Amino acid sequence: MLFHDSPEHAAFRHELRQFLAAELPAGDWNMTNDRDHVAPQAAAFTEAFRKKLAQRGWLTMGWPREFGGAGASYMTQTVYMEEMSAAGAPGAYDQGVWLAGPALMMHGTKEQQDRWLPDMRVAGVHWCQLFSEPGAGSDLASLQTRAVRDGDEYVVNGQKIWTSGALDADWGIMLARTDAEAPKHRGISYFMLNMRAPGVTIRPLVNLMGSHHFTEVFLEDVRVPRDCLVGEENRGWYIATTTLDQERSSINRVVMTRSTLEALIRYVRETPALRRRAEVRHELAERHLEFEIGRWLCYRVAQMQGEGKVPNAEASVSKVFGTELQRQMGITGLRVLGLPGTIEPGSRYAPLHGRVERWALAAPSYTIAGGTSEVNRNIIATRGLGLPRA
Ligand SMILES: Cc1cc2nc3c(=O)[nH]c(=O)nc-3n(C[C@H](O)[C@H](O)[C@H](O)COP(=O)(O)OP(=O)(O)OC[C@H]3O[C@@H](n4cnc5c(N)ncnc54)[C@H](O)[C@@H]3O)c2cc1C
């Protein structure tokens, strides 16, 4: 593995940094997905910023050229994500581009590709992912939402939960059961759902931060045209898994931590009462070490993908390590700042403008989203260590 940038990556990193220095004013734009604490002007800024990323072709840089992407390597995409996340840039991750797009490119018809991909390329629409249900999270194949064929349409009934960003979404990728008799993985289909269709009700769910980033989505007799079915009926499980397997190195998880760690280190350096305390110094040093390890674990995943290998246990190692580091960073922040660290943004008494408080509340959810730490540890034990299933 290479532990330094190639000349091409170094040049790209430089270009990204110049762009960010010119286009991204200081601020915590992307700190915690904290929808309710984002001022309207920040939401407008995020929209405009996304469009700039799209204009430069960066949003879809990983797409093949035939679909209007740049065919960028996994490593180049990792450099892009690393720089965007380190700067706290908003809008660099896009559920349409990263989840719906690959499904369409691999399994959609030409008509479906022409219909949805162009808008994704120019950041013209918002997408969400309607997979999880109240009784189906880690065991996703147990999902119960039903789609019943009726002429040229499917009639969908069910409930989705933990849907991120649904309130802003125009379209969603949705899994629904189309054959209740088949073994559970074989009766699921993959649909594009118009989030404004009659029968779709979106209710905000308030999270730990008091924010409405999550939603639950109720589907009552929603009529989904047949041309919104992606791939074959009852093969949706395999589409979902192949596209989720495309997930990149997830460097953003680790690097998001860096900016909070760096802010905390600056604060400690400037605070005489803190900077000489051994336990504070050791704790910060510990997080710094972990950040370095986490970063290389992500690079290992990208390198394997670039070599055409499928990182399996390696991706789980990077996921567990990166998200547990995020959680630990919140605990470190609170330990270092003490009680003032728990003051919300907006108060003049909040150190670091409440950044640690937001981080400490947001970070535990990262160990759950996209596969919990426990489930990933199972993968590491079985596929990585060759241990039998429990
Ligand atoms: C921030 C965030 C964003 C999300 N966004 C979306 C989204 O946009 N769209 C979407 O569809 N979903 C989304 N989710 C849902 C997410 O995919 C699920 O929360 C996750 O898959 C876990 O499922 P669950 O919540 O049902 O927990 P469960 O699967 O019920 O797990 C409960 C507990 O049991 C443990 N557990 C479960 N199975 C095992 C096992 N086999 N071995 C050991 N322990 C086990 C888990 O680790 C966990 O601690 C999001 C979640 C979060 C936190």
The ligand as a Tripos MOL2 file, in Angstrom:
@<TRIPOS>MOLECULE
LIG
   53    58     1     0     0
SMALL
NO_CHARGES

@<TRIPOS>ATOM
      1 C1        -28.2190    8.1150   11.4760 C.3       1 LIG1
      2 C2        -29.0260    7.0170   10.8260 C.ar      1 LIG1
      3 C3        -29.4860    7.1950    9.5310 C.ar      1 LIG1
      4 C4        -30.2570    6.1960    8.9320 C.ar      1 LIG1
      5 N1        -30.7600    6.4180    7.6770 N.ar      1 LIG1
      6 C5        -31.5110    5.4760    7.0800 C.ar      1 LIG1
      7 C6        -32.0750    5.7190    5.7900 C.ar      1 LIG1
      8 O1        -31.9170    6.7920    5.1970 O.2       1 LIG1
      9 N2        -32.8300    4.7510    5.2240 N.ar      1 LIG1
     10 C7        -33.0330    3.5500    5.8340 C.ar      1 LIG1
     11 O2        -33.6810    2.6970    5.2280 O.2       1 LIG1
     12 N3        -32.5560    3.3040    7.0830 N.ar      1 LIG1
     13 C8        -31.8050    4.2370    7.7160 C.ar      1 LIG1
     14 N4        -31.3080    4.0050    8.9780 N.ar      1 LIG1
     15 C9        -31.6560    2.7840    9.6710 C.3       1 LIG1
     16 C10       -30.4910    1.8230    9.8570 C.3       1 LIG1
     17 O3        -30.1690    1.1800    8.6380 O.3       1 LIG1
     18 C11       -30.9090    0.8260   10.9440 C.3       1 LIG1
     19 O4        -31.0860    1.5520   12.1460 O.3       1 LIG1
     20 C12       -29.8630   -0.2410   11.1560 C.3       1 LIG1
     21 O5        -29.7890   -1.1020   10.0500 O.3       1 LIG1
     22 C13       -30.1730   -1.0800   12.4160 C.3       1 LIG1
     23 O6        -31.4730   -1.5490   12.3890 O.3       1 LIG1
     24 P1        -32.4780   -1.3090   13.6070 P.3       1 LIG1
     25 O7        -32.4500    0.1170   13.9860 O.co2     1 LIG1
     26 O8        -33.7850   -1.9060   13.2160 O.co2     1 LIG1
     27 O9        -31.8600   -2.1240   14.8090 O.3       1 LIG1
     28 P2        -31.9510   -3.6800   15.0330 P.3       1 LIG1
     29 O10       -31.5450   -4.4060   13.8010 O.co2     1 LIG1
     30 O11       -33.2740   -4.0080   15.6190 O.co2     1 LIG1
     31 O12       -30.8310   -3.9000   16.1190 O.3       1 LIG1
     32 C14       -31.0680   -3.6370   17.5180 C.3       1 LIG1
     33 C15       -29.8090   -4.0340   18.2660 C.3       1 LIG1
     34 O13       -29.5740   -5.4380   18.0910 O.3       1 LIG1
     35 C16       -28.2690   -5.6470   17.5620 C.3       1 LIG1
     36 N5        -28.2830   -6.7720   16.6220 N.ar      1 LIG1
     37 C17       -29.1530   -6.9540   15.5890 C.ar      1 LIG1
     38 N6        -28.8480   -8.0820   14.9180 N.ar      1 LIG1
     39 C18       -27.7500   -8.6200   15.5420 C.ar      1 LIG1
     40 C19       -26.9510   -9.7650   15.3180 C.ar      1 LIG1
     41 N7        -27.2150  -10.5990   14.3100 N.pl3     1 LIG1
     42 N8        -25.8960   -9.9850   16.1410 N.ar      1 LIG1
     43 C20       -25.5990   -9.1170   17.1490 C.ar      1 LIG1
     44 N9        -26.3360   -8.0070   17.4270 N.ar      1 LIG1
     45 C21       -27.3980   -7.7650   16.6310 C.ar      1 LIG1
     46 C22       -27.9130   -4.3640   16.8490 C.3       1 LIG1
     47 O14       -26.5220   -4.1970   16.7220 O.3       1 LIG1
     48 C23       -28.5530   -3.3200   17.7510 C.3       1 LIG1
     49 O15       -27.7140   -3.0370   18.8320 O.3       1 LIG1
     50 C24       -30.5590    4.9950    9.6260 C.ar      1 LIG1
     51 C25       -30.0970    4.8300   10.9400 C.ar      1 LIG1
     52 C26       -29.3690    5.8250   11.5440 C.ar      1 LIG1
     53 C27       -28.9240    5.6370   12.9600 C.3       1 LIG1
@<TRIPOS>BOND
     1     1     2 1
     2     2     3 ar
     3     2    52 ar
     4     3     4 ar
     5     4     5 ar
     6     4    50 ar
     7     5     6 ar
     8     6     7 ar
     9     6    13 1
    10     7     8 2
    11     7     9 ar
    12     9    10 ar
    13    10    11 2
    14    10    12 ar
    15    12    13 ar
    16    13    14 ar
    17    14    15 1
    18    14    50 ar
    19    15    16 1
    20    16    17 1
    21    16    18 1
    22    18    19 1
    23    18    20 1
    24    20    21 1
    25    20    22 1
    26    22    23 1
    27    23    24 1
    28    24    25 2
    29    24    26 1
    30    24    27 1
    31    27    28 1
    32    28    29 2
    33    28    30 1
    34    28    31 1
    35    31    32 1
    36    32    33 1
    37    33    34 1
    38    33    48 1
    39    34    35 1
    40    35    36 1
    41    35    46 1
    42    36    37 ar
    43    36    45 ar
    44    37    38 ar
    45    38    39 ar
    46    39    40 ar
    47    39    45 ar
    48    40    41 1
    49    40    42 ar
    50    42    43 ar
    51    43    44 ar
    52    44    45 ar
    53    46    47 1
    54    46    48 1
    55    48    49 1
    56    50    51 ar
    57    51    52 ar
    58    52    53 1
@<TRIPOS>SUBSTRUCTURE
     1 LIG1         1 GROUP 0 **** ****
